[in-house]
Amino acid sequence: MTGLTPERLLSAYAQGVFPMAESAGNAQLYWFDPPERGILPVGGVHVSRSMRRFLRQTGWRASINSDFMGVVLGCADRPETWINAPLLRLYEQLFQAGHAHSLGIYDGDRLIGGTYGISIGSAFFSESMFSRETNASKVALISLSSHLKRCGYTLWDTQYPTQHLKSLGGLAISRAEYRRRLGVAIRQKAEFTSQELPEFHVLLQDITQTS
């Protein structure tokens, strides 16, 4: 795949297709359209009692779009990654155009975890997450769940279903069902930056499921 532009990438996402690389050192990108798609319920992730206690007591904070490329590079900083140089450039261009967003978790001024994704209409396509401290990526997903609900999103795509996402309330749906939901979501309006992130004790009120 050569000559991939931000516009073509957005068009692919709107059709339910996304690119990945084999490795960071391989410039080639490949399209994926899995028969089963992973989604998370907007505003409905599972939050354990111990995690609720942690969120009420921690001194960490969450921030949106404060260091977009820092979050993306944090996600790519692992022994094996599908985020290569062409994707890094595309994500940065999409961020500049207002179609890509990040949510970072900070301990003081230190970025310790986060997640990022792409927004089209009321659909948010999560790309990856990372954690430099225990619980940081989970806190990022919980914060994102609340934020997406407050901003009016209706579909939260996680690409592939995984056991970790299932433990947070993630679902696996068929390609046909995913495309049906996607077709509705991309025609509805949501704005990632329309709401500020609440304090952790407030966002817990937005989360409807507890395990």
Contacts in CASP RR format, 6 or more apart in sequence:
PFRMAT RR
TARGET T0000
AUTHOR 0000-0000-0000
METHOD contacts of the structure
MODEL  1
MTGLTPERLLSAYAQGVFPMAESAGNAQLYWFDPPERGILPVGGVHVSRS
MRRFLRQTGWRASINSDFMGVVLGCADRPETWINAPLLRLYEQLFQAGHA
HSLGIYDGDRLIGGTYGISIGSAFFSESMFSRETNASKVALISLSSHLKR
CGYTLWDTQYPTQHLKSLGGLAISRAEYRRRLGVAIRQKAEFTSQELPEF
HVLLQDITQTS
1 19 0 8 1.000
1 28 0 8 1.000
1 29 0 8 1.000
1 30 0 8 1.000
1 31 0 8 1.000
4 19 0 8 1.000
4 29 0 8 1.000
4 86 0 8 1.000
4 90 0 8 1.000
5 90 0 8 1.000
6 90 0 8 1.000
6 93 0 8 1.000
6 94 0 8 1.000
6 97 0 8 1.000
6 99 0 8 1.000
9 19 0 8 1.000
9 90 0 8 1.000
9 94 0 8 1.000
9 118 0 8 1.000
10 94 0 8 1.000
10 99 0 8 1.000
10 118 0 8 1.000
10 120 0 8 1.000
12 18 0 8 1.000
12 19 0 8 1.000
12 31 0 8 1.000
13 118 0 8 1.000
13 120 0 8 1.000
13 123 0 8 1.000
13 125 0 8 1.000
14 120 0 8 1.000
14 182 0 8 1.000
14 183 0 8 1.000
14 186 0 8 1.000
15 179 0 8 1.000
16 33 0 8 1.000
16 178 0 8 1.000
16 179 0 8 1.000
16 182 0 8 1.000
17 31 0 8 1.000
17 32 0 8 1.000
17 33 0 8 1.000
18 31 0 8 1.000
18 32 0 8 1.000
18 125 0 8 1.000
18 159 0 8 1.000
19 29 0 8 1.000
19 30 0 8 1.000
19 31 0 8 1.000
19 32 0 8 1.000
19 87 0 8 1.000
20 29 0 8 1.000
20 30 0 8 1.000
20 32 0 8 1.000
20 82 0 8 1.000
21 27 0 8 1.000
21 28 0 8 1.000
21 29 0 8 1.000
21 30 0 8 1.000
21 82 0 8 1.000
21 83 0 8 1.000
21 84 0 8 1.000
21 86 0 8 1.000
21 87 0 8 1.000
22 28 0 8 1.000
22 30 0 8 1.000
22 82 0 8 1.000
23 80 0 8 1.000
23 81 0 8 1.000
23 82 0 8 1.000
23 84 0 8 1.000
24 76 0 8 1.000
24 81 0 8 1.000
24 83 0 8 1.000
24 84 0 8 1.000
24 85 0 8 1.000
25 84 0 8 1.000
25 85 0 8 1.000
26 84 0 8 1.000
27 84 0 8 1.000
27 85 0 8 1.000
27 86 0 8 1.000
29 84 0 8 1.000
29 86 0 8 1.000
29 87 0 8 1.000
32 159 0 8 1.000
33 175 0 8 1.000
34 159 0 8 1.000
34 160 0 8 1.000
34 175 0 8 1.000
35 174 0 8 1.000
35 175 0 8 1.000
36 160 0 8 1.000
36 161 0 8 1.000
36 172 0 8 1.000
36 173 0 8 1.000
36 174 0 8 1.000
36 175 0 8 1.000
37 157 0 8 1.000
37 159 0 8 1.000
37 160 0 8 1.000
37 161 0 8 1.000
37 172 0 8 1.000
37 173 0 8 1.000
37 174 0 8 1.000
37 175 0 8 1.000
37 177 0 8 1.000
37 178 0 8 1.000
38 157 0 8 1.000
38 158 0 8 1.000
38 159 0 8 1.000
38 160 0 8 1.000
38 161 0 8 1.000
38 165 0 8 1.000
38 170 0 8 1.000
38 171 0 8 1.000
38 172 0 8 1.000
38 173 0 8 1.000
38 178 0 8 1.000
39 155 0 8 1.000
39 156 0 8 1.000
39 157 0 8 1.000
39 158 0 8 1.000
39 170 0 8 1.000
39 171 0 8 1.000
39 173 0 8 1.000
39 178 0 8 1.000
39 181 0 8 1.000
40 126 0 8 1.000
40 141 0 8 1.000
40 145 0 8 1.000
40 156 0 8 1.000
40 158 0 8 1.000
40 165 0 8 1.000
40 168 0 8 1.000
40 169 0 8 1.000
40 170 0 8 1.000
40 171 0 8 1.000
41 145 0 8 1.000
41 156 0 8 1.000
41 169 0 8 1.000
41 170 0 8 1.000
41 171 0 8 1.000
41 209 0 8 1.000
42 145 0 8 1.000
42 148 0 8 1.000
42 149 0 8 1.000
42 152 0 8 1.000
42 153 0 8 1.000
42 154 0 8 1.000
42 155 0 8 1.000
42 156 0 8 1.000
43 145 0 8 1.000
43 146 0 8 1.000
43 148 0 8 1.000
43 149 0 8 1.000
43 206 0 8 1.000
43 207 0 8 1.000
43 208 0 8 1.000
44 145 0 8 1.000
44 149 0 8 1.000
44 169 0 8 1.000
44 207 0 8 1.000
44 208 0 8 1.000
44 209 0 8 1.000
45 141 0 8 1.000
45 142 0 8 1.000
45 145 0 8 1.000
45 168 0 8 1.000
45 169 0 8 1.000
45 170 0 8 1.000
45 207 0 8 1.000
45 209 0 8 1.000
46 167 0 8 1.000
46 168 0 8 1.000
46 169 0 8 1.000
46 209 0 8 1.000
46 210 0 8 1.000
46 211 0 8 1.000
47 55 0 8 1.000
47 142 0 8 1.000
47 204 0 8 1.000
47 207 0 8 1.000
47 209 0 8 1.000
47 210 0 8 1.000
47 211 0 8 1.000
48 210 0 8 1.000
48 211 0 8 1.000
49 210 0 8 1.000
51 135 0 8 1.000
51 138 0 8 1.000
51 142 0 8 1.000
52 204 0 8 1.000
52 210 0 8 1.000
54 135 0 8 1.000
54 139 0 8 1.000
55 139 0 8 1.000
55 142 0 8 1.000
55 200 0 8 1.000
55 201 0 8 1.000
55 203 0 8 1.000
55 204 0 8 1.000
56 200 0 8 1.000
56 201 0 8 1.000
56 204 0 8 1.000
58 139 0 8 1.000
58 200 0 8 1.000
59 107 0 8 1.000
59 108 0 8 1.000
60 105 0 8 1.000
60 106 0 8 1.000
60 107 0 8 1.000
60 108 0 8 1.000
60 112 0 8 1.000
60 136 0 8 1.000
60 139 0 8 1.000
60 200 0 8 1.000
61 105 0 8 1.000
61 106 0 8 1.000
61 108 0 8 1.000
62 103 0 8 1.000
62 104 0 8 1.000
62 105 0 8 1.000
62 106 0 8 1.000
62 139 0 8 1.000
62 140 0 8 1.000
62 143 0 8 1.000
62 197 0 8 1.000
62 200 0 8 1.000
63 103 0 8 1.000
63 104 0 8 1.000
63 106 0 8 1.000
63 197 0 8 1.000
64 101 0 8 1.000
64 102 0 8 1.000
64 103 0 8 1.000
64 104 0 8 1.000
64 147 0 8 1.000
64 192 0 8 1.000
64 193 0 8 1.000
64 197 0 8 1.000
65 95 0 8 1.000
65 101 0 8 1.000
65 102 0 8 1.000
65 193 0 8 1.000
66 102 0 8 1.000
66 104 0 8 1.000
66 106 0 8 1.000
67 102 0 8 1.000
67 104 0 8 1.000
67 111 0 8 1.000
68 91 0 8 1.000
68 92 0 8 1.000
68 95 0 8 1.000
68 100 0 8 1.000
68 101 0 8 1.000
68 102 0 8 1.000
68 116 0 8 1.000
69 88 0 8 1.000
69 91 0 8 1.000
69 92 0 8 1.000
69 95 0 8 1.000
70 102 0 8 1.000
70 111 0 8 1.000
71 102 0 8 1.000
71 103 0 8 1.000
71 104 0 8 1.000
71 111 0 8 1.000
71 113 0 8 1.000
71 114 0 8 1.000
71 115 0 8 1.000
71 116 0 8 1.000
71 130 0 8 1.000
72 83 0 8 1.000
72 88 0 8 1.000
72 91 0 8 1.000
72 92 0 8 1.000
72 102 0 8 1.000
72 116 0 8 1.000
72 128 0 8 1.000
73 88 0 8 1.000
74 111 0 8 1.000
74 113 0 8 1.000
74 114 0 8 1.000
74 130 0 8 1.000
75 81 0 8 1.000
75 83 0 8 1.000
75 114 0 8 1.000
75 115 0 8 1.000
75 116 0 8 1.000
75 127 0 8 1.000
75 128 0 8 1.000
75 129 0 8 1.000
75 130 0 8 1.000
76 83 0 8 1.000
76 88 0 8 1.000
76 128 0 8 1.000
77 130 0 8 1.000
78 130 0 8 1.000
83 127 0 8 1.000
83 128 0 8 1.000
91 100 0 8 1.000
91 116 0 8 1.000
91 127 0 8 1.000
94 100 0 8 1.000
94 118 0 8 1.000
95 101 0 8 1.000
95 102 0 8 1.000
98 119 0 8 1.000
99 118 0 8 1.000
99 119 0 8 1.000
99 120 0 8 1.000
100 116 0 8 1.000
100 117 0 8 1.000
100 118 0 8 1.000
100 119 0 8 1.000
101 116 0 8 1.000
101 117 0 8 1.000
101 118 0 8 1.000
101 119 0 8 1.000
101 192 0 8 1.000
101 193 0 8 1.000
102 114 0 8 1.000
102 115 0 8 1.000
102 116 0 8 1.000
102 117 0 8 1.000
103 114 0 8 1.000
103 115 0 8 1.000
103 116 0 8 1.000
103 140 0 8 1.000
103 143 0 8 1.000
103 144 0 8 1.000
103 147 0 8 1.000
103 197 0 8 1.000
104 111 0 8 1.000
104 113 0 8 1.000
104 114 0 8 1.000
104 115 0 8 1.000
104 140 0 8 1.000
105 111 0 8 1.000
105 112 0 8 1.000
105 113 0 8 1.000
105 114 0 8 1.000
105 136 0 8 1.000
105 137 0 8 1.000
105 139 0 8 1.000
105 140 0 8 1.000
105 143 0 8 1.000
106 112 0 8 1.000
107 133 0 8 1.000
111 132 0 8 1.000
112 131 0 8 1.000
112 132 0 8 1.000
112 133 0 8 1.000
112 136 0 8 1.000
113 129 0 8 1.000
113 130 0 8 1.000
113 131 0 8 1.000
113 132 0 8 1.000
113 133 0 8 1.000
113 136 0 8 1.000
113 137 0 8 1.000
113 139 0 8 1.000
113 140 0 8 1.000
114 129 0 8 1.000
114 130 0 8 1.000
114 131 0 8 1.000
114 136 0 8 1.000
114 137 0 8 1.000
114 140 0 8 1.000
115 126 0 8 1.000
115 127 0 8 1.000
115 128 0 8 1.000
115 129 0 8 1.000
115 130 0 8 1.000
115 137 0 8 1.000
115 140 0 8 1.000
115 141 0 8 1.000
115 144 0 8 1.000
116 126 0 8 1.000
116 127 0 8 1.000
116 128 0 8 1.000
117 124 0 8 1.000
117 125 0 8 1.000
117 126 0 8 1.000
117 127 0 8 1.000
118 124 0 8 1.000
118 125 0 8 1.000
118 127 0 8 1.000
119 125 0 8 1.000
119 153 0 8 1.000
119 190 0 8 1.000
119 192 0 8 1.000
120 185 0 8 1.000
120 186 0 8 1.000
121 185 0 8 1.000
121 186 0 8 1.000
121 187 0 8 1.000
121 188 0 8 1.000
121 189 0 8 1.000
121 190 0 8 1.000
122 152 0 8 1.000
122 153 0 8 1.000
122 154 0 8 1.000
122 155 0 8 1.000
122 185 0 8 1.000
122 186 0 8 1.000
122 188 0 8 1.000
122 189 0 8 1.000
122 190 0 8 1.000
123 153 0 8 1.000
123 154 0 8 1.000
123 155 0 8 1.000
123 156 0 8 1.000
123 157 0 8 1.000
123 182 0 8 1.000
123 185 0 8 1.000
123 186 0 8 1.000
124 148 0 8 1.000
124 153 0 8 1.000
124 155 0 8 1.000
124 156 0 8 1.000
124 157 0 8 1.000
124 190 0 8 1.000
124 192 0 8 1.000
125 157 0 8 1.000
125 159 0 8 1.000
126 144 0 8 1.000
126 156 0 8 1.000
126 157 0 8 1.000
126 158 0 8 1.000
126 159 0 8 1.000
127 159 0 8 1.000
129 137 0 8 1.000
129 140 0 8 1.000
129 141 0 8 1.000
130 136 0 8 1.000
130 137 0 8 1.000
131 137 0 8 1.000
131 138 0 8 1.000
131 140 0 8 1.000
138 168 0 8 1.000
139 200 0 8 1.000
141 168 0 8 1.000
142 203 0 8 1.000
142 207 0 8 1.000
143 197 0 8 1.000
143 200 0 8 1.000
143 203 0 8 1.000
145 156 0 8 1.000
145 206 0 8 1.000
145 207 0 8 1.000
146 197 0 8 1.000
146 198 0 8 1.000
146 203 0 8 1.000
146 206 0 8 1.000
146 207 0 8 1.000
147 192 0 8 1.000
147 195 0 8 1.000
147 197 0 8 1.000
147 203 0 8 1.000
148 156 0 8 1.000
148 190 0 8 1.000
149 206 0 8 1.000
150 195 0 8 1.000
150 198 0 8 1.000
150 206 0 8 1.000
151 190 0 8 1.000
151 191 0 8 1.000
151 192 0 8 1.000
151 194 0 8 1.000
151 195 0 8 1.000
152 190 0 8 1.000
153 185 0 8 1.000
153 190 0 8 1.000
154 181 0 8 1.000
154 184 0 8 1.000
154 185 0 8 1.000
154 188 0 8 1.000
154 190 0 8 1.000
155 181 0 8 1.000
155 182 0 8 1.000
155 184 0 8 1.000
155 185 0 8 1.000
157 178 0 8 1.000
157 182 0 8 1.000
158 165 0 8 1.000
158 170 0 8 1.000
161 170 0 8 1.000
161 171 0 8 1.000
161 172 0 8 1.000
166 172 0 8 1.000
169 209 0 8 1.000
173 181 0 8 1.000
197 203 0 8 1.000
198 206 0 8 1.000
END
